[in-house]
Amino acid sequence: MKAAWYERQGLAREVIQVGEQPRQPLGELDVRVRLAFSGLNPSDLKRRVGFNGQPHAFPTIIPNSDGAGHISEVGSKVTGHAVGDRVWVFNAQWKRPFGTNAQEVVLPSRLVQPLPDRVDLADGACIGIPALTAHRALFSDGPIAGKTLLIQGGAGAVGHCAIQLALWGGARVITTVSTPQKAKHAQKAGAHHIINYKEEDAAEKILSLTEGLGVDRIVEVAFGQNLPTTLKVLRPHGVISCYASDLQPMPTLPFYAFMMKNQTLRWVFMYELLPADLQAALSDIFLWLAGGEADRPGLAPPYANIDKSFSLDDTALAHEYLESGAATGNVVIATDL
Ligand SMILES: NC(=O)c1ccc[n+]([C@@H]2O[C@H](COP(=O)([O-])OP(=O)(O)OC[C@H]3O[C@@H](n4cnc5c(N)ncnc54)[C@H](OP(=O)(O)O)[C@@H]3O)[C@@H](O)[C@H]2O)c1
C-alpha cells in the first residue's frame, strides 16, 4: 500500500518518506479501512519532532491518528461493522506505529466509528481528535444547556468543533479569534458572540455580554496566556477545561483566586479517556453527526473547517503548512491521490 512514514524524529522534509509499505495483517478483532482522507493534527507534528520529550516509539511510524473511509475487511470476531461501511477512525497512531497517512489502516474495531451519510469523508477525517477533545472539555462537568461558555480560539480545529458541539448541547457561546477571517469561520460555526482578542479587551467585552456575571465554563486552548482573562471572567463555581498551553507550559497559578471562587481547573487529554467517558463522548458525537433535528431544530449539519487538502505525495508539505501556523482550521491528506 502507498503510505507516508518516518524512521526518526526531525523536520518534515528531512524525515518523511512516501512509497510502498507492506499491508498489515488483520486480527480477528480488527477492521481494515480503505482511507479516503487522513486528518492532520498538531499532535502528529509534535510526535514527529519529539515535543515535550516524546520518544520515537517505533522503528517505522506512519503518522496521523484521524481519518475516514470505507471498511474493506472485517476480522472474524468483529460485530457491528461490515464491508462497505462509511467510517471515521481515531487514535490510529496513539501507542501504535501505523496511523492513517496511508491508503489503508488496520485498527481494533473499537477505534472505528460509523460516519453518517450527511457528513462527507473529508470532514469525517477531522472528527477524531478535535471532537473527542471538544466533547470532554465541554461535557466533563455535566450538561451545558442554558449555560454561557467561553470557547477560546473559535477558528481552530478543536475550537471550531467545540462551538458546534456546544450549540448541540444547548449552550450560549462566546468565542475569541485573532482576525476578521477567523471571525467569519467562528460565525459560520454558529457562535453567538465573537470577540477579536487582538483588537478588543476580551475580558471587558465578555463581562459586558454577561451583565458582569462572567461565564460558567471556559474551553481553553492557551491556558497560560489567557490566565488574566480567565481570572476576570470565570464565575464562582465555574469550570475551565484546558487542552493546551503551548506558549506557556509552566504558568504561575494564583491559588487563592481559584480557591476562593470554588472554581474547577480541568485538564483534558483526549488520548487517555476513561472507558465510560470515551463511550459517552462517542455516543454524543454520533447523535450530533447523525442529526438531532427533531429535538434541536435549525441546528446546522456538523462540518470541519478544512483549510487545505494535500495529496499523499505532499505529506511533508502538509506537515510544514500546519506547522507554519498559516492554516485556519483543519488540514487533510487525500490518501487515495
Ligand atoms: N489535550 C488534548 O487532548 C489536545 C487535543 C487536541 C489538540 N490539543 C492541542 O491543542 C492545541 C490546538 O489544537 P488545534 O488542532 O485546535 O490547533 P489549531 O487548529 O491550530 O487551533 C488553535 C487555535 O487557537 C488560537 N489561539 C492561539 N492562541 C490563542 C489565544 N491566546 N487566545 C485565543 N485563541 C488562541 C489560534 O488562532 P490565533 O493564534 O490566530 O488566535 C488557532 O485558531 C494544540 O497545541 C494541540 O496540540 C490538545
The ligand as a Gaussian input file, in Angstrom:
#p B3LYP/6-31G(d) Opt

LIG

0 1
 N       -5.131000      17.929000      25.280000
 C       -5.562000      17.304000      24.204000
 O       -6.049000      16.164000      24.248000
 C       -5.475000      18.005000      22.881000
 C       -6.285000      17.587000      21.826000
 C       -6.247000      18.309000      20.635000
 C       -5.346000      19.378000      20.492000
 N       -4.533000      19.689000      21.535000
 C       -3.614000      20.831000      21.417000
 O       -4.428000      21.984000      21.326000
 C       -3.792000      22.955000      20.535000
 C       -4.747000      23.429000      19.454000
 O       -5.069000      22.369000      18.594000
 P       -5.922000      22.633000      17.281000
 O       -5.862000      21.406000      16.468000
 O       -7.225000      23.228000      17.608000
 O       -4.978000      23.734000      16.591000
 P       -5.326000      24.926000      15.597000
 O       -6.293000      24.475000      14.557000
 O       -4.020000      25.486000      15.186000
 O       -6.097000      25.973000      16.505000
 C       -5.539000      26.680000      17.557000
 C       -6.305000      27.989000      17.632000
 O       -6.025000      28.643000      18.847000
 C       -5.962000      30.035000      18.570000
 N       -5.202000      30.699000      19.637000
 C       -3.868000      30.657000      19.865000
 N       -3.568000      31.388000      20.952000
 C       -4.737000      31.897000      21.409000
 C       -5.077000      32.721000      22.500000
 N       -4.153000      33.185000      23.350000
 N       -6.374000      33.028000      22.704000
 C       -7.322000      32.572000      21.869000
 N       -7.058000      31.783000      20.807000
 C       -5.779000      31.443000      20.585000
 C       -5.294000      30.102000      17.208000
 O       -5.589000      31.258000      16.485000
 P       -4.802000      32.628000      16.713000
 O       -3.383000      32.287000      17.103000
 O       -4.915000      33.339000      15.424000
 O       -5.559000      33.271000      17.809000
 C       -5.966000      28.925000      16.499000
 O       -7.149000      29.313000      15.841000
 C       -2.519000      22.299000      20.025000
 O       -1.466000      22.648000      20.894000
 C       -2.796000      20.829000      20.150000
 O       -1.641000      20.048000      20.275000
 C       -4.578000      19.064000      22.724000

